[in-house]
Amino acid sequence: MKADVVVVGAGPAGSATALRLARAGWDVLLLERERVPRYKVCGGGVTRKALAELPFDPADVLECAPTRARVSVRSGTPIEIDVGEVAAWTVMRDRFDARIAEEAVRAGARLMDGCRAIGIRDGLLQTDHGAIHARAIVGADGAPSRIAAALGLRPAARQTPAIEAEVEVDPRRVAEWRNVVLFDFDATPMGYGWIFPKADHLSIGLCSLHDKLPGLRERTRAYIAQVLSGEPFQVRSLVGHVLPVGGPVGPVHQGNVLLVGDAAGLVDPFLGEGIAYALRSARLAAEAIDRFLRGEAADLTPYSVAIAELHEREFRWADRLGRIVFRHTTLADRLAFRNRYLAALFVGVLTGDRSYRRFVLDCWRAPHRLLAGYFSLGIASNR
Ligand SMILES: Cc1cc2nc3c(=O)[nH]c(=O)nc-3n(C[C@H](O)[C@H](O)[C@H](O)COP(=O)(O)OP(=O)(O)OC[C@H]3O[C@@H](n4cnc5c(N)ncnc54)[C@H](O)[C@@H]3O)c2cc1C
């Protein structure tokens, strides 16, 4: 088999890379080991920043559009922040991911699902359906990545645990949550628990961005019972996976092969957001490959440089923020979560109006606003 570009993995990173390169006129083969659509464990929170990276309108696969965030910490009463706009939507990943793959196929990419990549030998991608010759290879195979391992690259500084359950509850409960997301900093050490609303159920999960979490499944079942306050519920699925966080610690390309999304270790170490960076890296990868194939760039180094810059702007600062907030949650609650000015600044991180780096710098830039933020506030005390 031959193609200009072969992309391994039809998650958001792989399908968006395939879509962009197919639109640029290249012959693209998109491989996926499972059948599309496939289930993917995920909270399914998709920020405005993420959607801005999609080169088409995915309105038909968006489930809920919450405008309120409930933040819960050990020390005080939970607070509810009325964001006043939709900063993030929710999706079911099987539909969302399949929609991007469908768009890639519409642009001319060839999707081969049920095909597993095994490794790279003599410059050829080896699969369980034979070897593929391509001028460029994209590892979009998630975490842990077989393609990264084949190249000897170790993109993520660390792999941390996350688990998510699709939970059926009374339809009245579903309706109550339709407009709200919960971030619960009591739920787990060095991380948080969440409830994200879906059209007909709730996504409830736990993640730890800096730690191991022993007994994750039991812990999650207990957490679901606790957070639903004894109401009846049914767990449709309960699946754990790793989050490759801490940013890429080295180059994310070698020769004519590059890594995107989770395979490149691109998960935000504060919130665990990965879809936005999967889509961002897809755009950057497609640009670098396009220039390389046209002979306008000698190699794929510009992609590794762009990802290193992204790491500096986003992950390095998100990591620092996470260490402070998760270690000193009570202090963060008193000094930050209840401050309207800071809440508004942080919404800018979700919408993509400001990077994590800019967020941290802006926090100190206007002390009078910071102070005023403690006293005004459309942040209503919830209970
Ligand atoms: C519990 C949990 C909750 C999360 N919640 C959120 C959230 O709310 N919002 C958010 O932004 N991020 C969230 N994330 C992170 C997010 O899921 C990932 O960052 C995102 O899926 C990365 O996309 P990707 O395309 O890089 O990888 P993936 O979505 O993992 O896609 C990789 C694809 O490659 C395929 N593949 C793997 N190996 C091979 C192979 N050898 N050959 C062929 N195909 C292969 C896989 O089947 C898969 O389809 C969460 C993660 C977890 C674990």
The ligand as a MOL file (V3000), in Angstrom:
LIG
                    3D

  0  0  0     0  0            999 V3000
M  V30 BEGIN CTAB
M  V30 COUNTS 53 58 0 0 0
M  V30 BEGIN ATOM
M  V30 1 C -11.1460 9.6460 31.8840 0
M  V30 2 C -10.7170 10.7110 30.8890 0
M  V30 3 C -11.4700 11.8690 30.7750 0
M  V30 4 C -11.0830 12.8770 29.8860 0
M  V30 5 N -11.8630 13.9900 29.7600 0
M  V30 6 C -11.5150 14.9690 28.8860 0
M  V30 7 C -12.3610 16.0970 28.6870 0
M  V30 8 O -13.4310 16.2190 29.2810 0
M  V30 9 N -11.9500 17.0480 27.8000 0
M  V30 10 C -10.7690 16.9460 27.1180 0
M  V30 11 O -10.4310 17.8620 26.3450 0
M  V30 12 N -9.9680 15.8630 27.2650 0
M  V30 13 C -10.3150 14.8710 28.0980 0
M  V30 14 N -9.5310 13.7520 28.2280 0
M  V30 15 C -8.3240 13.6390 27.3770 0
M  V30 16 C -8.7330 13.2610 25.9450 0
M  V30 17 O -9.5520 12.1190 25.9650 0
M  V30 18 C -7.5180 13.0000 25.0800 0
M  V30 19 O -6.5840 14.0280 25.2690 0
M  V30 20 C -7.8900 12.9080 23.5980 0
M  V30 21 O -8.6740 11.7850 23.3610 0
M  V30 22 C -6.6420 12.8720 22.7160 0
M  V30 23 O -7.0100 12.6140 21.3860 0
M  V30 24 P -6.0480 11.7610 20.4280 0
M  V30 25 O -6.6610 11.8120 19.0850 0
M  V30 26 O -4.6600 12.2140 20.6120 0
M  V30 27 O -6.0710 10.2860 21.0250 0
M  V30 28 P -7.2870 9.2550 21.1450 0
M  V30 29 O -8.5740 9.9660 21.2530 0
M  V30 30 O -6.9050 8.3250 22.2510 0
M  V30 31 O -7.2790 8.4810 19.7670 0
M  V30 32 C -6.2450 7.5680 19.4490 0
M  V30 33 C -6.8130 6.5740 18.4400 0
M  V30 34 O -5.7660 5.7520 17.9730 0
M  V30 35 C -6.2480 4.4260 17.8760 0
M  V30 36 N -5.0810 3.5420 17.9520 0
M  V30 37 C -4.3140 3.2850 19.0350 0
M  V30 38 N -3.3140 2.4470 18.7260 0
M  V30 39 C -3.4650 2.1540 17.4110 0
M  V30 40 C -2.7290 1.3250 16.5240 0
M  V30 41 N -1.6370 0.6280 16.9270 0
M  V30 42 N -3.1270 1.2530 15.2170 0
M  V30 43 C -4.2190 1.9520 14.8020 0
M  V30 44 N -4.9650 2.7460 15.6140 0
M  V30 45 C -4.5800 2.8550 16.9060 0
M  V30 46 C -7.1830 4.2870 19.0570 0
M  V30 47 O -8.1120 3.2300 18.8930 0
M  V30 48 C -7.8600 5.6510 19.0580 0
M  V30 49 O -9.0270 5.6660 18.2690 0
M  V30 50 C -9.9040 12.7180 29.1050 0
M  V30 51 C -9.1550 11.5410 29.1980 0
M  V30 52 C -9.5580 10.5400 30.0850 0
M  V30 53 C -8.7440 9.2820 30.1670 0
M  V30 END ATOM
M  V30 BEGIN BOND
M  V30 1 1 1 2
M  V30 2 1 2 3
M  V30 3 2 2 52
M  V30 4 2 3 4
M  V30 5 1 4 5
M  V30 6 1 4 50
M  V30 7 2 5 6
M  V30 8 1 6 7
M  V30 9 1 6 13
M  V30 10 2 7 8
M  V30 11 1 7 9
M  V30 12 1 9 10
M  V30 13 2 10 11
M  V30 14 1 10 12
M  V30 15 2 12 13
M  V30 16 1 13 14
M  V30 17 1 14 15
M  V30 18 1 14 50
M  V30 19 1 15 16
M  V30 20 1 16 17
M  V30 21 1 16 18
M  V30 22 1 18 19
M  V30 23 1 18 20
M  V30 24 1 20 21
M  V30 25 1 20 22
M  V30 26 1 22 23
M  V30 27 1 23 24
M  V30 28 2 24 25
M  V30 29 1 24 26
M  V30 30 1 24 27
M  V30 31 1 27 28
M  V30 32 2 28 29
M  V30 33 1 28 30
M  V30 34 1 28 31
M  V30 35 1 31 32
M  V30 36 1 32 33
M  V30 37 1 33 34
M  V30 38 1 33 48
M  V30 39 1 34 35
M  V30 40 1 35 36
M  V30 41 1 35 46
M  V30 42 1 36 37
M  V30 43 1 36 45
M  V30 44 2 37 38
M  V30 45 1 38 39
M  V30 46 1 39 40
M  V30 47 2 39 45
M  V30 48 1 40 41
M  V30 49 2 40 42
M  V30 50 1 42 43
M  V30 51 2 43 44
M  V30 52 1 44 45
M  V30 53 1 46 47
M  V30 54 1 46 48
M  V30 55 1 48 49
M  V30 56 2 50 51
M  V30 57 1 51 52
M  V30 58 1 52 53
M  V30 END BOND
M  V30 END CTAB
M  END
